[in-house]
Each structure stands twice: as C-alpha cells, then as structure tokens.
Amino acid sequence: MSCLLCNDGGTAWMFEFAGVKTLKLFGVTNEKKFSRPGFSQAIQIKDFGYKELNDFPISKYEEILYRFLEN
C-alpha cells in the first residue's frame, strides 16, 4: 500500500506508524494537535468554510488528493 485517505482515527495512526503516506480528514478536531508532522498531511474542512464532513465536496477531496500524491 503506497498511500491512505482516511479520517483522523486509529486506522490513520496505524498506517502512519507503518510508514504509509497518509492524507487525513479533519472535521471539528484540531489537526495541529492531532497530526504527526512529517508523516501525514491534513485537510481541515473548516478552512474551506464547511462545518460537516458530509458537506465537503468530493471534487475538492480529489483535487487535494492528486496534489498530495504528486509530492
């Protein structure tokens, strides 16, 4: 497995520690407090003006994911 797109939780942490490139989704949780710098990248939906994960457009996820995979 070369990468993972996952919400912030136990699954994301396990893959991060296994060295898998991880893109984590954050709703109301603070990504600065709960991210592991250098091991993952976070999407904080409130930075885009959304309050609920379900409201965040899939097209935006795709855009961010493609940029993440290019690096």
N, CA, C and O of each residue as an XYZ file, in Angstrom:
284
protein
N       0.859     -1.170      0.000
C       0.000      0.000      0.000
C       0.902      1.229      0.000
O       1.805      1.344      0.829
N       0.655      2.143     -0.930
C       1.526      3.312     -1.033
C       0.950      4.555     -0.375
O       1.708      5.453     -0.007
N      -0.388      4.638     -0.212
C      -0.976      5.817      0.424
C      -2.341      5.469      1.008
O      -2.933      4.439      0.687
N      -2.820      6.357      1.874
C      -4.100      6.161      2.552
C      -4.828      7.493      2.650
O      -4.225      8.505      3.007
N      -6.115      7.503      2.336
C      -7.005      8.635      2.571
C      -7.966      8.175      3.651
O      -8.713      7.216      3.451
N      -7.956      8.853      4.801
C      -8.696      8.348      5.958
C      -9.067      9.501      6.885
O      -8.400     10.535      6.906
N     -10.138      9.309      7.650
C     -10.436     10.291      8.690
C      -9.411     10.140      9.817
O      -8.716      9.128      9.906
N      -9.329     11.143     10.659
C      -8.396     11.075     11.785
C      -8.926     10.065     12.787
O     -10.002     10.246     13.357
N      -8.183      9.030     12.991
C      -8.579      7.985     13.931
C      -7.496      6.930     14.015
O      -6.403      7.100     13.475
N      -7.803      5.853     14.688
C      -6.834      4.789     14.915
C      -6.257      4.201     13.647
O      -5.065      3.902     13.584
N      -7.099      4.031     12.628
C      -6.617      3.465     11.365
C      -5.536      4.346     10.758
O      -4.498      3.846     10.326
N      -5.770      5.644     10.724
C      -4.784      6.570     10.169
C      -3.470      6.494     10.939
O      -2.397      6.484     10.337
N      -3.549      6.440     12.247
C      -2.332      6.385     13.062
C      -1.547      5.104     12.807
O      -0.320      5.146     12.723
N      -2.223      3.975     12.683
C      -1.521      2.709     12.434
C      -0.761      2.757     11.112
O       0.390      2.325     11.040
N      -1.395      3.276     10.075
C      -0.733      3.342      8.778
C       0.398      4.363      8.779
O       1.428      4.139      8.145
N       0.223      5.479      9.479
C       1.309      6.462      9.593
C       2.541      5.827     10.217
O       3.650      5.974      9.702
N       2.349      5.125     11.319
C       3.482      4.494     12.004
C       4.105      3.384     11.169
O       5.272      3.048     11.368
N       3.344      2.804     10.235
C       3.877      1.776      9.334
C       4.593      2.402      8.138
O       5.123      1.688      7.287
N       4.609      3.736      8.074
C       5.332      4.429      7.012
C       4.530      4.674      5.745
O       5.103      5.012      4.709
N       3.204      4.508      5.812
C       2.349      4.734      4.649
C       1.999      6.221      4.573
O       1.587      6.818      5.567
N       2.165      6.812      3.393
C       1.829      8.217      3.165
C       0.328      8.398      3.417
O      -0.489      7.739      2.774
N      -0.038      9.280      4.343
C      -1.420      9.380      4.809
C      -1.969     10.794      4.654
O      -1.333     11.766      5.063
N      -3.147     10.899      4.065
C      -3.885     12.149      3.967
C      -5.087     12.009      4.884
O      -5.979     11.199      4.630
N      -5.112     12.809      5.964
C      -6.142     12.684      6.999
C      -7.183     13.786      6.866
O      -6.862     14.935      6.563
N      -8.435     13.412      7.098
C      -9.551     14.342      7.040
C      -9.966     14.734      8.451
O     -10.195     13.879      9.306
N     -10.059     16.028      8.679
C     -10.455     16.541      9.989
C     -11.723     17.361      9.848
O     -11.833     18.203      8.957
N     -12.677     17.111     10.726
C     -13.888     17.915     10.786
C     -13.697     19.023     11.801
O     -13.173     20.088     11.474
N     -14.118     18.779     13.031
C     -14.010     19.794     14.079
C     -12.742     19.629     14.916
O     -12.408     20.509     15.709
N     -12.039     18.518     14.748
C     -10.819     18.259     15.513
C      -9.687     19.141     14.997
O      -9.617     19.425     13.801
N      -8.816     19.568     15.874
C      -7.690     20.423     15.506
C      -6.552     19.584     14.935
O      -5.946     18.785     15.649
N      -6.262     19.767     13.646
C      -5.217     18.960     13.013
C      -3.829     19.264     13.553
O      -2.954     18.400     13.512
N      -3.609     20.464     14.055
C      -2.288     20.801     14.603
C      -2.018     20.029     15.893
O      -0.869     19.721     16.211
N      -3.058     19.728     16.615
C      -2.919     18.994     17.870
C      -2.837     17.486     17.642
O      -2.164     16.779     18.392
N      -3.524     16.990     16.606
C      -3.647     15.547     16.431
C      -3.012     15.001     15.152
O      -3.322     13.881     14.746
N      -2.138     15.763     14.515
C      -1.414     15.263     13.343
C       0.028     15.009     13.713
O       0.567     15.604     14.646
N       0.630     14.133     12.977
C       2.033     13.801     13.182
C       2.844     14.475     12.084
O       2.919     13.937     10.979
N       3.451     15.627     12.339
C       4.174     16.365     11.300
C       5.221     15.488     10.613
O       5.950     14.733     11.257
N       5.271     15.612      9.292
C       6.234     14.849      8.519
C       5.758     13.462      8.134
O       6.377     12.809      7.294
N       4.671     12.999      8.731
C       4.163     11.663      8.433
C       2.816     11.702      7.721
O       2.389     10.709      7.133
N       2.152     12.852      7.777
C       0.841     12.936      7.140
C       0.554     14.377      6.739
O       1.257     15.307      7.133
N      -0.482     14.527      5.955
C      -0.992     15.842      5.602
C      -2.459     15.851      6.002
O      -3.123     14.816      5.949
N      -2.965     17.002      6.399
C      -4.346     17.079      6.876
C      -5.190     17.990      6.001
O      -4.706     18.978      5.449
N      -6.454     17.636      5.889
C      -7.469     18.514      5.311
C      -8.345     18.959      6.472
O      -9.029     18.141      7.087
N      -8.327     20.247      6.771
C      -9.183     20.802      7.823
C     -10.361     21.453      7.120
O     -10.219     22.536      6.552
N     -11.523     20.810      7.149
C     -12.650     21.282      6.343
C     -13.120     22.677      6.739
O     -13.664     23.401      5.906
N     -12.923     23.060      7.980
C     -13.363     24.402      8.391
C     -12.543     25.488      7.700
O     -13.003     26.622      7.572
N     -11.317     25.147      7.247
C     -10.502     26.106      6.497
C     -11.120     26.424      5.138
O     -10.786     27.437      4.523
N     -12.015     25.564      4.673
C     -12.688     25.753      3.394
C     -14.117     26.248      3.576
O     -14.870     26.349      2.608
N     -14.493     26.561      4.823
C     -15.817     27.106      5.102
C     -16.909     26.081      5.362
O     -18.093     26.414      5.313
N     -16.525     24.828      5.641
C     -17.512     23.771      5.896
C     -17.471     23.361      7.361
O     -16.423     23.418      8.005
N     -18.624     22.946      7.878
C     -18.705     22.500      9.270
C     -18.864     20.993      9.380
O     -18.518     20.414     10.409
N     -19.377     20.347      8.345
C     -19.646     18.911      8.360
C     -18.864     18.224      7.249
O     -18.780     18.737      6.133
N     -18.291     17.060      7.557
C     -17.564     16.293      6.540
C     -18.452     15.965      5.344
O     -17.987     15.973      4.204
N     -19.718     15.677      5.597
C     -20.639     15.320      4.510
C     -20.873     16.463      3.532
O     -21.253     16.222      2.387
N     -20.655     17.698      3.959
C     -20.866     18.856      3.091
C     -19.652     19.172      2.222
O     -19.768     19.904      1.239
N     -18.504     18.633      2.574
C     -17.269     18.925      1.841
C     -17.329     18.226      0.482
O     -17.508     17.009      0.433
N     -17.183     18.971     -0.633
C     -17.377     18.382     -1.962
C     -16.314     17.340     -2.329
O     -15.127     17.526     -2.061
N     -16.754     16.263     -2.933
C     -15.842     15.204     -3.354
C     -14.810     15.747     -4.339
O     -13.656     15.319     -4.322
N     -15.210     16.673     -5.185
C     -14.265     17.243     -6.154
C     -13.096     17.932     -5.447
O     -11.974     17.926     -5.952
N     -13.356     18.519     -4.288
C     -12.285     19.167     -3.517
C     -11.355     18.116     -2.922
O     -10.138     18.297     -2.917
N     -11.927     17.004     -2.413
C     -11.098     15.894     -1.932
C     -10.170     15.421     -3.040
O      -8.973     15.234     -2.821
N     -10.732     15.228     -4.239
C      -9.941     14.735     -5.367
C      -8.799     15.681     -5.699
O      -7.667     15.245     -5.910
N      -9.091     16.967     -5.745
C      -8.072     17.974     -6.051
C      -6.927     17.915     -5.039
O      -5.756     17.904     -5.420
N      -7.264     17.878     -3.771
C      -6.252     17.841     -2.711
C      -5.495     16.521     -2.744
O      -4.280     16.502     -2.549
N      -6.196     15.418     -2.989
C      -5.560     14.105     -3.048
C      -4.563     14.027     -4.197
O      -3.461     13.511     -4.010
N      -4.913     14.519     -5.369
C      -3.986     14.486     -6.502
C      -2.725     15.294     -6.212
O      -1.620     14.859     -6.537
N      -2.883     16.462     -5.606
C      -1.697     17.263     -5.231
C      -0.845     16.527     -4.211
O       0.383     16.548     -4.288
N      -1.498     15.874     -3.256
C      -0.803     15.111     -2.221
C       0.003     13.976     -2.841
O       1.148     13.747     -2.451
N      -0.576     13.270     -3.794
C       0.097     12.134     -4.418
C       1.258     12.555     -5.316
O       2.186     11.775     -5.532
N       1.214     13.775     -5.838
C       2.299     14.272     -6.687
C       3.575     14.530     -5.896
O       4.667     14.507     -6.464
N       3.456     14.769     -4.617
C       4.635     15.092     -3.788
C       5.302     13.863     -3.257
O       6.302     13.962     -2.547
